[in-house]
Amino acid sequence: MLVTVSRMLRALGYQAITAGDGPSGLELLAAARDSVDLVLLDLSMPRMSGAEVYRRIREQDAELPVLILTGFASADQTPEGPTVVQKPFTLHALAHSVQEALSAGGGSRPPGETT
């Protein structure tokens, strides 16, 4: 899924930085925070759940837009606050959700700038 979503984002004109698990993603975010406009999280990730990663991101930055990707049908498994995209999703649905999350986070950078 990681490779597919990264390709979809690039097809939409965004740059994507990817991590294979939650701890790696948090490290990348800490190192590149000034160039990250949006974080996409899957709730099911190795080593650390997406919900835990989301909680840790919020401890550091309450304003950074986050988009949750999930195959879970139950809303109680999804953290409250971020935009949620239900898997499977289309390129159009991802584009809409990314723009929605960026707008909700106070920013709306055009494709081609860092996501």
N, C-alpha and C positions, 0 to 999 in steps of 0.2 A: 504494500500500500504506500509506503514511504516514497518509493521511486515514482509511482504513478502520480501521486499528489504533487511531487516536485515537478514532474513534467507538465502537469496541468497548469501549475502556477507560471512556469516559464512560457507556456503557450499563451497565457493571458498577459504576458509582458512583465511579470514580476521576477525578481531575483529570489532565489530560495537558498537558505542555509539549512542543512539537514543534520539530524542527530539520530543515532540508532536506539537511544533509550533516554529515559528521564534525566539521570545524572549528567550524561553527556550534553543534553540539551540545555540544562541549567548552566553548565560550564561555558558552553558556546554563547549563551545569552549574556552571561557576566562579562565575557571578553569582548563582545560586539554590541553591547546594549545601545550605543549611540547610533548604530546603523540598522537596528531592528525596529520595524514599524508595526509588526503583527506577529503573534506566535500562534501556530496551529498545533494542537495537541490531539492525540488519539487517547481515549480513555484507557485502552488496553495497550500498554507498553511494557517492555522488559525492564526489570530491576526497580521500577517505581511507577505507580499508576499515574495516569494523566491528571486525576483529581489531586494527588499529592503534589505534582509538578505545578499545577495551577495555584494551589495554596501557597507554595513557596515563591512563585512569581509575584503573587499579590502581597506577600510580606515585604518584598523588595520594591515593587512598583505597582501602585494601585490603579494607575491610569493606562498601562500598556494594554492595547487591545489583544484579546485572546479569542481564538476560534476553536471550538471543540468539535472533533470528528468522532462520531460514535456509531456503533452498530447496535447499541443497547436500546431496547424499546422503552425501558422504564425511565421516566424523568427523575426518579429519586436517586439514580446512579450518576446523574450529571450535576456538576457543581452549579450553583445558582450564580447568574451574572453574565457569563460569556455567551456569545452567539454560538448556537449549536447547529451542526450539519449532520443530518442522519445519513448513514451509509446504507446502501450505495447512493452516490450522487452523480450528477452530470457536470460537465464543464460549466454550463450555464448556471447551475445551482451554486457551484463553488465560487464563480465570479461574483454572483449576487451576494453571497454570504461574506466574502472577503471585503467587498465594498461596504456592506452593512457594518461589519466589525470595525473597519477603519473609521467610518463615519461616527459610530458610537463612541470610539475612543478619542474623538476630537480631531482626528486627522483624516485626510483623504488624499493621499499621494496617488498620482496617476501611475498606471503600469509603467514599468521600466525603472522605477526607483525601488530601493530595497524594501523587501517585505520581511 
